[in-house]
């Protein structure tokens, strides 16, 4: 049982179902609702993090998004780069450790490449070309379709009332059983 049909829940259900696991997704609201963090037109996708473990996870996710796009026949991730301002040294170190491309920009180069930004002298920015946006609503629909096609059962408007354990087995209580 996967509780929640947001991006993470649907991705987990898809992966489990593709491995032959019997999966039910329980979502308390209707499909595509606006009460969670996965709804709307877009969500950021980036590789730039201050810790290498997060960079590696994003690097692993990138080809999986492309796989889902191929499977569903539509663009889901628009890569137009990401830009970090402020204390960027930890992000640069983590990206370097993981072999990810990035460029450090001083204030002058930042304004040259991004004319809409007025940089203070001494500003350092980090540009990472693999960042971009996920088309969130499309991603949800694609993951739901892929999870269902792999055999997952999707139950919307099925709030979980409780989770327990009996004899080493999880018991998930919903209004529908």
C-alpha contacts under 8 A as a table, 3 or more apart, distances in Angstrom:
res1	aa1	res2	aa2	distance
1	X	23	X	5.71
1	X	24	X	4.96
1	X	25	X	5.86
1	X	26	X	7.19
1	X	172	X	7.82
2	X	5	X	7.90
2	X	9	X	6.16
2	X	12	X	7.61
2	X	13	X	6.65
2	X	23	X	7.23
2	X	24	X	6.25
2	X	25	X	4.71
2	X	26	X	6.18
3	X	9	X	6.78
3	X	25	X	5.93
3	X	26	X	4.96
3	X	27	X	6.24
3	X	160	X	7.48
4	X	9	X	5.42
4	X	10	X	7.73
4	X	25	X	6.66
4	X	26	X	5.75
4	X	27	X	4.65
4	X	28	X	7.26
5	X	8	X	7.47
5	X	9	X	4.97
5	X	10	X	5.27
5	X	25	X	6.56
5	X	26	X	6.94
5	X	27	X	5.40
5	X	31	X	7.82
5	X	144	X	7.97
6	X	9	X	5.28
6	X	10	X	5.99
6	X	36	X	7.27
6	X	37	X	7.52
6	X	38	X	5.50
6	X	39	X	7.99
6	X	140	X	6.77
7	X	10	X	5.42
7	X	11	X	5.97
7	X	38	X	5.93
7	X	139	X	7.32
7	X	140	X	5.94
7	X	143	X	7.37
8	X	11	X	5.14
8	X	12	X	6.07
9	X	12	X	5.15
9	X	13	X	6.16
9	X	25	X	7.55
10	X	13	X	4.97
10	X	14	X	6.04
10	X	25	X	7.59
10	X	140	X	7.48
10	X	143	X	5.70
10	X	144	X	5.99
10	X	147	X	6.62
11	X	14	X	5.11
11	X	15	X	6.18
11	X	143	X	6.15
11	X	147	X	7.48
12	X	15	X	5.19
12	X	16	X	6.11
13	X	16	X	5.17
13	X	17	X	5.95
13	X	23	X	6.31
13	X	24	X	7.60
13	X	25	X	6.92
13	X	147	X	5.89
13	X	152	X	6.43
14	X	17	X	5.19
14	X	18	X	6.01
14	X	143	X	6.98
14	X	144	X	7.85
14	X	146	X	6.23
14	X	147	X	3.93
14	X	148	X	7.54
14	X	150	X	6.53
14	X	152	X	6.95
15	X	18	X	5.17
15	X	19	X	6.43
15	X	147	X	7.63
16	X	19	X	5.14
16	X	20	X	6.61
16	X	21	X	5.34
16	X	22	X	7.64
16	X	23	X	6.97
17	X	20	X	5.04
17	X	21	X	4.99
17	X	22	X	6.25
17	X	23	X	6.16
17	X	147	X	6.65
17	X	150	X	5.34
17	X	151	X	5.71
17	X	152	X	5.65
18	X	21	X	7.34
18	X	147	X	7.87
18	X	150	X	5.39
18	X	151	X	7.69
22	X	151	X	7.42
22	X	152	X	6.73
23	X	151	X	7.49
23	X	152	X	4.89
23	X	153	X	6.21
24	X	152	X	5.73
24	X	153	X	4.61
24	X	154	X	5.90
24	X	155	X	7.16
25	X	152	X	7.23
25	X	153	X	6.13
25	X	154	X	4.82
25	X	155	X	5.80
25	X	156	X	7.98
26	X	154	X	6.61
26	X	155	X	5.11
26	X	156	X	6.26
26	X	157	X	7.82
26	X	158	X	5.67
26	X	159	X	6.74
26	X	160	X	7.07
27	X	30	X	7.40
27	X	154	X	7.94
27	X	155	X	6.19
27	X	156	X	4.80
27	X	157	X	5.83
27	X	158	X	5.46
27	X	159	X	6.04
27	X	160	X	7.90
28	X	156	X	6.16
28	X	157	X	4.52
28	X	158	X	4.65
28	X	159	X	3.81
28	X	160	X	6.96
29	X	33	X	6.36
29	X	156	X	5.95
29	X	157	X	4.48
29	X	158	X	7.08
29	X	159	X	7.39
30	X	33	X	5.62
30	X	156	X	5.32
30	X	157	X	5.31
31	X	156	X	6.17
32	X	39	X	6.55
32	X	137	X	7.04
32	X	140	X	7.28
32	X	141	X	7.80
33	X	36	X	7.38
33	X	39	X	6.79
34	X	37	X	7.94
34	X	38	X	7.99
34	X	39	X	5.45
34	X	40	X	7.28
35	X	39	X	7.62
36	X	39	X	6.40
38	X	43	X	7.67
38	X	136	X	6.15
38	X	137	X	7.45
38	X	140	X	7.43
39	X	42	X	7.90
39	X	136	X	5.92
39	X	137	X	5.67
39	X	140	X	7.85
40	X	43	X	7.88
40	X	135	X	7.98
40	X	136	X	5.81
40	X	137	X	5.60
41	X	135	X	5.56
41	X	136	X	5.43
41	X	137	X	5.84
42	X	133	X	5.97
42	X	134	X	5.36
42	X	135	X	4.50
42	X	136	X	4.74
42	X	137	X	7.39
43	X	133	X	5.49
43	X	134	X	5.17
43	X	135	X	6.65
43	X	136	X	5.89
44	X	131	X	7.71
44	X	132	X	6.06
44	X	133	X	4.54
44	X	134	X	6.13
45	X	77	X	7.95
45	X	131	X	5.43
45	X	132	X	5.14
45	X	133	X	5.13
45	X	134	X	6.18
46	X	49	X	7.87
46	X	58	X	6.93
46	X	81	X	7.98
46	X	82	X	6.55
46	X	128	X	7.96
46	X	130	X	6.84
46	X	131	X	4.17
46	X	132	X	6.35
47	X	54	X	7.66
47	X	55	X	5.12
47	X	56	X	7.98
47	X	58	X	5.47
47	X	59	X	6.70
47	X	95	X	7.61
47	X	100	X	7.94
47	X	128	X	7.28
47	X	130	X	6.81
47	X	131	X	6.12
48	X	55	X	6.36
48	X	82	X	7.82
48	X	84	X	7.89
48	X	91	X	5.71
48	X	92	X	7.67
48	X	94	X	7.88
48	X	95	X	6.64
48	X	128	X	6.76
48	X	131	X	7.81
49	X	52	X	7.12
49	X	54	X	6.22
49	X	55	X	5.90
49	X	90	X	7.74
49	X	91	X	5.02
49	X	94	X	6.89
49	X	95	X	7.60
50	X	54	X	7.93
50	X	88	X	7.97
50	X	90	X	4.72
50	X	91	X	4.05
50	X	92	X	7.59
50	X	93	X	7.58
50	X	94	X	5.87
51	X	54	X	5.75
51	X	55	X	6.73
51	X	90	X	7.27
51	X	91	X	6.91
51	X	94	X	5.46
52	X	55	X	4.96
52	X	56	X	6.14
52	X	94	X	4.47
52	X	95	X	6.73
52	X	97	X	6.74
52	X	98	X	6.52
53	X	56	X	5.15
53	X	57	X	6.33
54	X	57	X	5.05
54	X	58	X	6.27
55	X	58	X	5.19
55	X	59	X	6.14
55	X	94	X	6.94
55	X	95	X	6.59
55	X	98	X	7.00
56	X	59	X	4.94
56	X	60	X	6.17
56	X	98	X	6.62
57	X	60	X	5.07
57	X	61	X	6.17
58	X	61	X	4.90
58	X	62	X	6.24
59	X	62	X	5.44
59	X	63	X	7.67
60	X	63	X	6.50
60	X	64	X	7.10
61	X	64	X	5.08
61	X	65	X	6.26
62	X	65	X	5.34
62	X	66	X	6.56
63	X	66	X	4.93
63	X	67	X	6.09
64	X	67	X	4.87
64	X	68	X	6.24
65	X	68	X	5.11
65	X	69	X	6.21
65	X	76	X	7.31
65	X	77	X	7.01
66	X	69	X	4.97
66	X	70	X	6.24
66	X	77	X	7.73
67	X	70	X	5.15
67	X	71	X	6.14
68	X	71	X	4.93
68	X	72	X	6.02
68	X	142	X	7.41
68	X	143	X	7.68
68	X	146	X	7.94
69	X	72	X	5.24
69	X	73	X	5.57
69	X	74	X	5.28
69	X	75	X	5.63
69	X	76	X	6.11
70	X	73	X	5.11
70	X	74	X	6.99
71	X	146	X	7.90
72	X	142	X	6.29
72	X	146	X	7.56
75	X	78	X	7.39
76	X	134	X	5.71
76	X	135	X	5.28
76	X	136	X	7.77
76	X	138	X	6.45
76	X	139	X	5.92
77	X	132	X	7.05
77	X	133	X	5.77
77	X	134	X	4.49
77	X	135	X	6.26
78	X	132	X	5.50
78	X	133	X	5.32
78	X	134	X	6.38
78	X	135	X	7.70
79	X	129	X	7.43
79	X	130	X	5.84
79	X	131	X	5.55
79	X	132	X	4.17
79	X	133	X	6.52
80	X	129	X	6.62
80	X	130	X	7.06
80	X	131	X	6.26
80	X	132	X	4.94
80	X	133	X	7.82
81	X	127	X	6.84
81	X	128	X	5.48
81	X	129	X	3.97
81	X	130	X	5.24
81	X	131	X	4.19
81	X	132	X	5.21
82	X	127	X	5.76
82	X	128	X	5.27
82	X	129	X	6.36
82	X	130	X	7.24
82	X	131	X	4.67
82	X	132	X	6.04
83	X	125	X	6.76
83	X	126	X	5.62
83	X	127	X	4.63
83	X	128	X	6.49
84	X	88	X	6.67
84	X	125	X	5.57
84	X	126	X	5.05
84	X	127	X	6.57
85	X	88	X	6.49
85	X	123	X	7.62
85	X	124	X	6.51
85	X	125	X	4.64
85	X	126	X	6.57
86	X	123	X	7.23
86	X	124	X	6.72
86	X	125	X	6.80
87	X	90	X	7.41
87	X	124	X	7.85
88	X	91	X	5.34
88	X	92	X	6.23
88	X	124	X	7.29
88	X	125	X	6.67
88	X	126	X	6.27
89	X	92	X	5.04
89	X	93	X	6.17
90	X	93	X	5.11
90	X	94	X	6.20
91	X	94	X	5.11
91	X	95	X	6.07
92	X	95	X	5.15
92	X	96	X	6.03
92	X	102	X	7.26
92	X	104	X	7.92
92	X	126	X	7.28
93	X	96	X	5.09
93	X	97	X	6.12
94	X	97	X	5.08
94	X	98	X	6.37
95	X	98	X	5.17
95	X	99	X	6.12
95	X	100	X	5.03
95	X	101	X	7.08
95	X	102	X	7.22
96	X	99	X	5.02
96	X	100	X	5.98
96	X	101	X	7.55
97	X	100	X	7.80
101	X	128	X	6.31
101	X	129	X	6.96
101	X	130	X	7.92
102	X	126	X	6.74
102	X	127	X	5.60
102	X	128	X	4.47
102	X	129	X	6.71
103	X	126	X	5.72
103	X	127	X	5.17
103	X	128	X	6.55
104	X	124	X	6.70
104	X	125	X	5.69
104	X	126	X	4.65
104	X	127	X	6.39
105	X	108	X	7.76
105	X	109	X	5.51
105	X	110	X	5.47
105	X	124	X	5.60
105	X	125	X	5.01
105	X	126	X	6.14
105	X	127	X	7.32
106	X	109	X	5.39
106	X	110	X	5.95
106	X	122	X	7.00
106	X	123	X	5.94
106	X	124	X	4.76
106	X	125	X	6.47
107	X	110	X	5.05
107	X	111	X	6.25
107	X	119	X	5.27
107	X	120	X	6.50
107	X	121	X	5.82
107	X	122	X	6.29
107	X	123	X	5.04
107	X	124	X	6.17
107	X	125	X	7.65
108	X	111	X	5.36
108	X	112	X	6.26
108	X	119	X	7.58
109	X	112	X	4.89
109	X	113	X	6.09
110	X	113	X	5.35
110	X	114	X	5.71
110	X	115	X	7.66
110	X	117	X	7.49
110	X	119	X	7.12
110	X	125	X	6.92
111	X	114	X	5.00
111	X	115	X	4.79
111	X	116	X	7.28
111	X	117	X	5.84
111	X	118	X	6.26
111	X	119	X	6.49
112	X	115	X	5.66
114	X	117	X	5.82
115	X	118	X	7.31
119	X	123	X	6.27
120	X	123	X	5.61
128	X	131	X	6.14
134	X	139	X	7.12
135	X	138	X	5.52
135	X	139	X	5.98
136	X	139	X	4.94
136	X	140	X	6.22
137	X	140	X	5.20
137	X	141	X	6.37
138	X	141	X	5.14
138	X	142	X	6.02
139	X	142	X	5.04
139	X	143	X	6.00
140	X	143	X	5.24
140	X	144	X	6.05
141	X	144	X	5.13
141	X	145	X	6.13
142	X	145	X	5.15
142	X	146	X	6.05
143	X	146	X	5.00
143	X	147	X	5.90
144	X	147	X	5.15
144	X	148	X	6.09
144	X	154	X	7.78
145	X	148	X	5.20
145	X	149	X	5.99
146	X	149	X	5.02
146	X	150	X	6.15
147	X	150	X	5.15
147	X	151	X	6.47
147	X	152	X	5.33
148	X	151	X	5.05
148	X	152	X	4.73
148	X	153	X	6.17
148	X	154	X	6.94
149	X	152	X	7.27
155	X	158	X	6.00
158	X	174	X	6.37
158	X	175	X	6.70
158	X	176	X	7.14
159	X	174	X	5.94
159	X	175	X	7.05
160	X	163	X	7.60
160	X	172	X	6.85
160	X	173	X	5.83
160	X	174	X	4.76
160	X	175	X	7.59
161	X	172	X	7.68
161	X	173	X	5.33
161	X	174	X	5.33
161	X	175	X	7.36
162	X	172	X	5.99
162	X	173	X	5.06
162	X	174	X	7.30
163	X	170	X	6.96
163	X	171	X	5.63
163	X	172	X	4.59
163	X	173	X	6.15
164	X	170	X	5.74
164	X	171	X	4.96
164	X	172	X	6.49
165	X	168	X	6.25
165	X	169	X	5.42
165	X	170	X	4.47
165	X	171	X	5.44
166	X	169	X	5.29
166	X	170	X	6.51
166	X	171	X	6.91
173	X	177	X	6.26
174	X	177	X	5.25
